[in-house]
Amino acid sequence: MQIEDHADKTAWRMRGTLALLGAALWLCAACGDRKEAGQPASPRVAESGHESSPDRGDDRPVIVALGDSLTAGHGVGAEQNYPTQLQRKLDAEGYHYRVVNAGVSGDTSAQGLNRLAAVRELRPSIVIVGLGANDGLRGLPVETTRQNLDAIISQLKADGAVVVLAGMELPPNYGSFYTSAFRRMYPDLARKYRIALIPFLLQGVAGHPDLNLEDGIHPTAEGYRIVVESVWVVLRPLLS
């Protein structure tokens, strides 16, 4: 079941060493202290990287970024995470949306599903779902992660929200069978629900030391700028 195409092999060779070194640190950071500055410590969503209640007086359509530490912006300032940079991109391009950062460091897909009610209360127009990395790093069954993501997507679509799924990849030391199944999970769900897919959220960032923090995994502010560009390619055609 291992994917053998040349592009995949080349990509893994390029970022394999740093991924191997950073995986344990990523797991510790992503699953660690949820009370770190700028990170939400409760199921509430956080707008622009700050724990707060959403502004009910703002009538702009809402884009929610639902995820883990990669969405919350572990290790960077509140103005540097990808949802905040995405807000600036939308504003600069003249799109009338409000981005809400619903990233919580350490969240698995199950924990994201448990927080989904708070996201649905916002009646979002678009939700970018970036979950599953912590499941993989903990070695949780891929089928369990798939079921959780399936439930998240189906509930959001039932509400009429447009869903964008952000794919993730695992270091090769987790074994070819597991990593292949994990990688396929995202495009499989995207096909099932006919939703937009960001193939790999950290494309162009993973494996580049100058774009990541010392753990080798979490992006710097510049790394998140590249993440925003990857998100933008998929998101822009969905904007009204």
Secondary structure, DSSP 8 states (H G I E B T S, - for coil): -----HHHHHHHHHHHHHHHHHHHHHHHHHTS-TTSTTS--SSS-EETTEE----TT--S-EEEEEESHHHHTTTS-TTTSHHHHHHHHHHHHT---EEEEEE-TT--HHHHHHTHHHHHTT--SEEEEE--HHHHHTT--HHHHHHHHHHHHHHHHHTT-EEEEE-----GGG-HHHHHHHHHHHHHHHHHHT-EEES-TTTTTTT-GGGB-TTSSSB-HHHHHHHHHHHHHHHGGG--
